[in-house]
Amino acid sequence: MSRLLDGKNAILYGGGGGIGGGVARAFAREGARVFLAGRTAGPLEAVAAEITGQGGAAEVAVLDALDERAVDEHAAAVVASAGSIDVSFNLISRGDVQGRPLVELAPDELLRAVTNGLRSSFLTARAAGRQMMRQRSGVVLHLNSGSAAGAMPGMGSTGPADAATEAFMRYLAAELGPHGVRVCGIWTAWVAETLTVEKLVAVGGPDVPAPEAVRQAIAGMSVLGRTPGLADVAEAAAFLASDRAAGITGTMTNVSAGLMLR
């Protein structure tokens, strides 16, 4: 029985992170050869070892997705090695700041996530898109919290950063579509397995609630009565990356467990 991503080559930027690792494992399970890229070798190698230990194919490259030359050179190396780039998924952290009113943020606190998110999405999508245009096939994926579609107090730099990246991806879909390339996105937030103290502090500062309290609060606002799980996001990504989603482009898939109804 064929798998969703048999014969596909997928680059995952931030592939050693919580969501990135989960997506990488799902892609590999569905037959993709995954190329894990990120700034820190240890987490990338741990995910790759798990994948190869289960019979999958995974390779690791240490690079910064904000570095134009590094991204372009790595994409070229993947093509030279594997012959194609079929999926590109940017999942790096942006340095979001939340939990404080916008009028209290310094310019750099607001702009860091906007700049990092848009720059890394542009560089990684451009590198893949150029190759995909030559192939006349491929899928560029991205993920954000869906904050751009509404307005919730305390989300800080997340909403503007989501909006910038999402607008770029929609325009990219319009330009790459005639070349057979799809551009899709996923809305998700507060993925249960990734809610750690370290991540909450990095975004909201030292006075954040405990992860379990956050999970319960988010679950209480969700239509399904729970936070989205890592498997929810990973399986949706695998579907969007596959040929079964061939008619989907230029849009977002809502994987928020009903936290957002749009």
C-alpha positions in Angstrom: 0.0 0.0 0.0 1.4 3.4 -1.0 2.1 6.0 1.6 1.2 9.7 1.3 4.7 10.9 0.7 6.5 8.1 -1.0 9.4 9.4 -3.1 9.1 12.9 -1.8 12.1 15.0 -0.5 11.2 17.4 2.3 13.2 20.1 4.0 12.0 21.0 7.4 13.6 24.2 8.9 13.4 23.9 12.7 13.1 20.2 12.3 14.6 19.6 15.8 11.9 21.5 17.6 8.7 20.2 19.2 6.4 20.7 16.2 9.2 20.3 13.6 10.2 17.0 15.1 6.7 15.7 15.1 6.1 16.8 11.5 9.4 15.2 10.5 8.5 11.9 12.1 5.1 11.9 10.3 6.6 12.8 7.0 9.2 10.0 7.3 6.5 7.5 8.3 4.6 8.5 5.2 7.6 7.7 3.0 9.4 11.1 2.7 13.2 11.5 2.8 13.5 14.3 5.3 16.2 16.9 5.5 16.3 18.5 9.0 17.8 22.0 9.2 18.3 24.2 12.2 20.8 26.0 14.3 21.5 23.4 17.0 22.8 19.9 16.1 21.7 18.0 19.1 17.9 18.1 18.7 18.2 17.6 14.9 20.3 14.5 15.4 18.0 13.1 18.0 15.0 13.4 15.6 17.1 12.0 12.8 18.2 9.0 14.9 14.7 8.2 15.8 13.6 8.3 12.2 16.4 6.2 10.9 16.0 3.8 13.8 12.5 3.1 12.5 13.7 2.5 9.0 13.1 6.1 7.7 15.5 8.4 5.8 16.7 11.5 7.5 19.7 13.9 7.1 20.8 16.8 9.3 22.2 20.2 8.4 23.2 22.9 10.9 22.2 26.3 9.5 20.4 29.5 10.3 17.2 30.0 8.3 17.8 33.7 8.5 21.1 33.3 6.6 20.5 33.8 2.8 23.6 32.1 1.6 23.3 29.1 4.0 19.7 28.5 2.9 20.5 28.7 -0.8 23.5 26.5 -0.5 21.7 23.9 1.5 18.8 23.8 -1.0 21.2 23.3 -3.8 22.9 20.5 -1.9 19.6 18.7 -1.3 18.8 18.9 -5.1 22.3 17.6 -5.9 21.9 14.7 -3.5 18.2 13.8 -3.8 17.3 15.3 -7.2 14.4 17.4 -6.1 12.8 19.5 -3.4 9.2 18.4 -3.1 8.2 20.0 0.2 9.6 22.9 2.1 8.3 23.7 5.6 9.5 26.6 7.7 9.0 26.0 11.5 11.7 28.1 13.1 11.0 30.1 16.2 10.6 33.9 15.6 11.2 35.4 19.0 7.6 36.4 19.7 6.7 38.6 22.7 3.3 38.2 24.3 1.6 39.0 27.5 2.1 42.8 27.5 0.1 45.6 25.8 1.4 46.7 22.4 1.9 50.3 23.7 4.4 48.9 26.3 6.6 47.1 23.7 9.9 48.4 22.5 10.2 48.7 18.7 12.6 45.7 18.6 10.2 43.6 20.6 7.5 44.1 18.1 9.6 43.9 15.0 11.8 40.9 15.9 9.1 38.3 15.3 7.8 40.1 12.2 11.3 40.4 10.7 12.5 36.9 11.6 9.2 35.3 10.5 9.0 37.1 7.2 12.7 36.8 6.4 13.0 33.1 7.1 9.8 32.3 5.3 11.0 34.4 2.3 14.4 32.8 2.1 13.3 29.2 2.6 10.3 29.5 0.2 12.4 31.3 -2.4 15.1 28.7 -2.4 12.6 25.9 -2.7 10.3 27.8 -5.1 13.0 28.4 -7.7 13.7 24.6 -7.8 10.0 23.7 -7.7 9.4 26.0 -10.7 12.0 24.0 -12.7 10.4 20.8 -11.6 6.9 22.2 -12.1 5.8 20.6 -8.9 6.2 21.0 -5.1 4.6 22.3 -1.9 5.7 25.2 0.3 4.2 25.0 3.8 4.1 27.4 6.7 2.5 27.5 10.1 1.2 30.3 12.3 -1.1 30.9 15.2 -4.0 32.4 13.3 -3.7 35.6 15.3 -3.8 37.7 12.1 -7.4 36.6 11.5 -8.6 38.2 14.7 -7.6 40.5 17.5 -7.0 39.3 21.0 -5.4 41.5 23.7 -2.0 40.4 24.9 -0.8 38.6 21.8 1.9 41.2 21.4 4.1 40.7 18.3 2.4 37.5 17.2 -0.5 39.0 15.3 1.6 41.3 13.2 4.2 38.6 12.5 1.5 36.1 11.5 -0.1 38.7 9.2 3.1 39.5 7.4 4.0 35.9 6.7 0.5 34.9 5.8 0.2 37.7 3.2 3.5 36.8 1.7 2.5 33.2 1.3 -0.8 34.1 -0.4 1.0 36.2 -2.9 3.6 33.5 -3.4 0.8 31.0 -4.1 -0.6 33.3 -6.8 2.8 33.5 -8.5 3.9 29.9 -8.2 0.6 28.3 -9.0 1.0 28.6 -12.8 4.2 26.6 -12.4 2.5 23.7 -10.7 3.6 24.7 -7.2 1.3 24.9 -4.2 1.6 27.1 -1.1 -0.4 26.1 2.0 -0.5 27.1 5.6 -1.7 25.7 8.9 -3.3 27.6 11.8 -2.6 26.1 15.2 -1.8 27.3 18.7 -0.9 25.9 22.1 0.0 22.5 20.8 -0.2 20.3 23.9 3.1 18.5 23.8 5.1 21.6 23.1 3.8 23.6 26.1 6.8 23.7 28.3 7.9 26.1 31.0 10.9 27.2 28.9 8.7 28.0 25.9 6.1 29.8 27.9 8.8 31.9 29.6 10.5 32.7 26.3 7.3 34.2 24.9 5.6 35.6 28.0 8.3 36.3 30.5 9.0 34.8 33.9 5.5 35.2 35.5 3.6 32.9 33.2 1.2 30.2 34.6 2.3 26.5 34.7 1.9 24.6 31.5 -1.0 22.5 32.8 -2.9 25.6 33.8 -2.4 27.0 30.3 -3.5 23.8 28.7 -6.7 23.7 30.9 -7.4 27.4 30.1 -7.0 26.9 26.4 -9.0 23.7 26.4 -11.8 25.6 28.1 -12.0 28.0 25.2 -11.9 25.3 22.5 -14.9 23.9 20.8 -13.5 20.4 21.1 -12.6 20.9 24.8 -8.9 20.3 24.3 -5.8 21.9 22.9 -4.6 20.7 19.5 -2.1 17.8 19.7 1.1 17.3 17.9 -0.4 14.4 15.8 -3.2 16.7 14.7 -0.7 19.2 13.2 1.7 16.6 11.8 -1.0 14.6 10.1 -2.6 17.7 8.6 0.8 18.8 7.3 1.5 15.3 5.7 -1.9 15.5 3.9 -1.2 19.1 2.6 2.2 18.0 1.4 0.8 15.1 -0.5 -0.7 14.7 -3.9 -4.1 14.1 -2.3 -4.3 17.8 -1.5 -3.5 18.7 -5.1 -6.4 21.1 -5.3 -5.5 23.1 -2.2 -3.3 26.2 -2.4 -3.2 29.8 -1.2 -5.2 29.1 2.0 -4.9 28.1 5.6 -6.0 24.9 7.3 -7.4 25.4 10.7 -5.9 22.8 13.2 -6.8 24.6 16.4 -9.2 22.0 17.9 -11.9 24.7 17.5 -10.0 27.4 19.4 -10.6 29.5 16.3 -13.8 29.2 14.3 -13.0 30.7 10.9 
